[in-house]
C-alpha cells in the first residue's frame, strides 16, 4: 500500500522524530534504573501487567489491532463488506455473471435502498413489528427470508437489487443515498418508485427516532409488498431491468 503523504512541514516531522527518540531513550534509561534498583523480577511483573491491561494487539495506533474499530465506545470486529449476502444471492449473481462474461454492466449488485439503512430503522421497531415484516414479506421473497434475521433478509430482498457496473466505474454512484432504477427516458421505474417512498419514510422515522404504527403499515410495509409483488418471488437478478449510458470521454457509466 502506498504511504499517504503527511501534511506536516518537514521541520515539524523532524521535531516529532526527535521527541520520539528522546522519549524512547528516556524509557530505556528508566528501565535500566528500575532493573538496578528493583531487579529483573519487578521488570517482568511490570511488563506482564502492561500486557494484561492493553493486550497483544496494541501498537502505535492504540489498542485493538487492525481488525477492530471503535464505535460508540465499544470495540467491535471490523465487518466484512461481503458478509450481508446469503448463499442464494451469491449463487444467483455468479450465475448471471457467468451468462454475461466480461460484461462491465453485469458485475455487481446495487441496492436501491442502501443496505446500511435497514439496521437503524429496525432498531426503532417493536418485536411484533419486526415479526410482521417476516410474516408479510417471506411469501413474496422466500429465498431472502431464509436468513436468520430480518435485517439480513431485507439486505437480500430481490426487489431491492439492481445489477450493474462497479461503483468506481460509475459517474453517478450515490454512496449511501437511494439508487433508483430508471427507464431509457430517465423516468423512475414503478418498482423503484415504491422503494423510493419506503426509503423516504425510513429516513424520516430514523431522524425522528420514532415509528407510528399506521405509518409503519402504510408507508413501509405496503409499498415494500408492492415492490416485491412487481418483482416476483424468484431472485431473478435480470440485467435487462437496468439501463446504462456510457460517457465516451471518461468510459464511466450512469443512469439515463
C-alpha positions in Angstrom: 0.0 0.0 0.0 1.3 3.4 -0.9 2.0 5.5 2.2 0.0 8.7 2.5 2.0 11.8 2.4 2.0 13.8 5.6 0.7 17.4 5.6 3.1 18.4 8.3 6.1 20.6 7.3 9.5 18.8 7.3 10.7 20.6 10.4 7.6 19.5 12.3 8.1 15.9 11.3 11.8 16.1 12.2 10.9 17.6 15.6 8.4 14.8 16.2 11.0 12.2 15.3 13.5 13.8 17.8 10.9 13.8 20.5 10.1 10.1 19.9 13.8 9.3 20.1 14.2 11.2 23.3 11.2 9.6 24.8 12.4 6.1 23.8 15.8 6.8 25.2 14.3 8.1 28.4 12.1 5.0 28.7 15.2 2.8 28.2 17.1 4.7 30.9 14.2 4.4 33.3 14.1 0.6 32.6 17.7 0.2 33.4 17.4 2.2 36.6 14.4 0.0 37.6 16.5 -3.1 36.9 19.3 -1.8 39.1 17.0 -0.8 42.0 14.3 -3.5 42.0 15.8 -6.4 40.0 14.6 -8.2 36.9 11.6 -9.7 38.8 10.0 -6.3 39.1 10.5 -5.5 35.4 9.0 -8.8 34.4 5.9 -8.1 36.6 5.5 -4.6 35.1 5.6 -6.0 31.6 3.0 -8.7 32.4 0.7 -6.1 33.9 1.0 -3.9 30.8 0.1 -6.9 28.5 -2.9 -7.7 30.7 -4.2 -4.1 30.6 -3.6 -3.5 26.9 -3.5 -6.8 25.1 -1.1 -8.1 22.4 -2.8 -6.1 19.7 -1.7 -2.7 21.0 0.6 -0.7 18.8 1.5 2.9 17.9 -2.1 3.4 16.7 -3.6 2.2 20.0 -5.1 -1.0 21.3 -7.2 -3.5 19.3 -5.0 -4.2 16.3 -6.0 -3.7 12.7 -9.1 -5.8 12.8 -11.2 -3.8 15.3 -12.9 -0.4 15.1 -14.1 1.9 17.9 -17.8 2.5 17.7 -19.8 4.3 20.4 -17.1 3.5 23.0 -17.2 -0.3 22.2 -14.6 -2.4 20.5 -16.1 -4.4 17.7 -14.8 -6.6 15.0 -14.5 -4.9 11.6 -17.4 -6.0 9.4 -16.7 -8.0 6.3 -18.0 -6.0 3.4 -19.5 -9.1 1.7 -21.0 -10.7 4.8 -24.5 -9.5 4.0 -25.0 -11.9 1.1 -26.9 -15.1 1.5 -25.8 -18.2 -0.4 -28.8 -17.9 -2.6 -27.9 -14.3 -3.5 -24.2 -15.2 -4.2 -25.2 -18.2 -6.4 -27.7 -16.2 -8.4 -25.2 -13.3 -9.0 -22.5 -15.8 -10.0 -24.9 -17.5 -12.5 -25.9 -14.2 -14.1 -22.2 -13.1 -14.4 -21.3 -16.4 -16.0 -24.0 -15.8 -18.5 -22.6 -12.4 -19.3 -18.8 -13.0 -19.2 -16.6 -9.9 -19.1 -19.6 -7.6 -19.3 -18.9 -4.4 -17.2 -22.6 -3.8 -16.8 -23.1 -7.2 -15.2 -20.6 -7.0 -12.4 -22.0 -6.3 -9.0 -25.3 -5.8 -7.1 -26.5 -2.3 -6.2 -29.2 -1.8 -3.6 -32.0 0.6 -4.4 -32.5 1.3 -0.7 -28.9 1.2 0.8 -28.5 -1.9 2.9 -26.9 0.2 5.6 -30.3 1.9 6.3 -32.2 -1.2 7.4 -30.5 -1.7 10.7 -31.2 1.7 12.2 -34.8 1.5 11.1 -35.3 -1.9 12.6 -33.8 -0.7 15.9 -36.9 1.5 16.3 -39.4 -1.3 15.8 -41.2 -3.5 18.4 -40.6 -7.2 18.2 -44.2 -7.5 16.9 -43.5 -5.1 14.0 -40.3 -7.0 13.1 -42.2 -10.2 13.1 -44.9 -8.6 10.9 -42.2 -7.9 8.3 -41.2 -11.5 8.2 -44.8 -12.7 8.1 -45.9 -10.4 5.3 -42.7 -10.5 3.1 -41.5 -14.1 3.5 -44.1 -15.5 1.0 -43.0 -12.8 -1.5 -39.3 -13.3 -1.1 -38.7 -16.8 0.2 -35.0 -17.0 -0.5 -34.3 -13.8 1.3 -36.3 -14.7 4.4 -34.4 -17.9 4.8 -32.0 -15.6 6.6 -31.8 -15.9 10.4 -32.5 -12.2 10.9 -34.9 -9.7 9.3 -32.1 -7.3 8.8 -30.2 -9.8 6.7 -33.4 -10.8 4.9 -34.1 -7.2 3.9 -30.5 -6.8 2.7 -31.1 -9.8 0.4 -34.6 -8.7 -0.8 -34.6 -9.4 -4.6 -36.9 -6.4 -5.3 -34.2 -4.1 -3.9 -31.5 -5.3 -6.2 -30.2 -3.9 -9.5 -27.2 -5.3 -11.2 -24.6 -3.0 -12.8 -21.0 -1.9 -13.1 -18.7 -1.4 -10.2 -19.2 1.8 -8.2 -15.8 3.1 -9.3 -16.9 2.6 -12.9 -20.0 4.8 -12.4 -20.2 8.6 -12.6 -23.4 8.7 -10.6 -22.8 6.3 -7.7 -25.0 7.6 -4.9 -23.0 6.2 -2.0 -25.4 5.9 1.0 -28.2 7.5 -1.0 -31.2 6.0 -2.8 -30.2 4.3 -6.1 -33.4 4.0 -8.2 -33.6 2.3 -11.5 -34.7 4.3 -14.5 -36.1 3.8 -17.9 -34.3 4.8 -21.1 -36.1 8.1 -20.9 -34.9 8.8 -17.4 -38.2 8.0 -15.5 -38.1 6.1 -12.3 -39.4 2.5 -12.8 -42.6 1.6 -10.8 -40.7 -0.8 -8.5 -38.1 1.8 -7.7 -40.8 4.4 -7.1 -42.3 2.2 -4.4 -38.9 1.6 -2.8 -38.1 5.3 -3.0 -41.2 6.0 -0.9 -40.1 3.4 1.6 -36.6 4.9 1.8 -38.1 8.4 2.4 -40.2 7.1 5.2 -37.4 5.1 6.8 -35.1 8.2 6.8 -37.8 10.3 8.4 -38.5 7.7 11.0 -34.8 7.3 11.9 -34.4 11.1 12.1 -37.4 11.4 14.4 -36.4 8.4 16.4 -40.0 7.0 16.3 -42.3 4.8 14.3 -46.0 5.3 14.3 -47.9 2.0 13.7 -50.2 3.4 11.0 -47.2 4.8 9.1 -45.2 1.6 9.5 -48.1 -0.3 7.9 -48.9 2.2 5.1 -45.5 3.7 4.4 -43.2 0.8 4.9 -45.0 -2.5 4.6 -47.5 -1.6 1.9 -45.0 -0.2 -0.7 -42.5 -2.9 0.1 -45.1 -5.5 -0.6 -46.0 -3.7 -3.8 -42.3 -3.7 -4.9 -41.9 -7.4 -4.1 -45.1 -8.3 -5.9 -44.0 -6.4 -9.0 -40.6 -8.1 -8.9 -41.9 -11.7 -8.4 -40.9 -14.3 -5.9 -37.8 -15.5 -7.6 -34.4 -13.8 -7.0 -34.3 -13.0 -10.7 -31.3 -10.7 -11.0 -32.1 -9.5 -14.5 -29.6 -7.3 -16.3 -32.2 -6.2 -18.7 -34.0 -4.3 -16.0 -31.2 -1.8 -15.7 -30.4 0.9 -18.3 -27.0 2.5 -18.5 -25.3 5.1 -20.6 -21.6 5.3 -21.1 -19.7 8.6 -21.3 -17.3 8.3 -24.2 -14.9 10.8 -22.7 -14.4 9.0 -19.3 -15.7 5.5 -20.1 -17.8 5.6 -17.0 -21.5 4.6 -16.8 -24.6 6.4 -15.5 -28.3 6.0 -15.4 -30.3 8.0 -18.1 
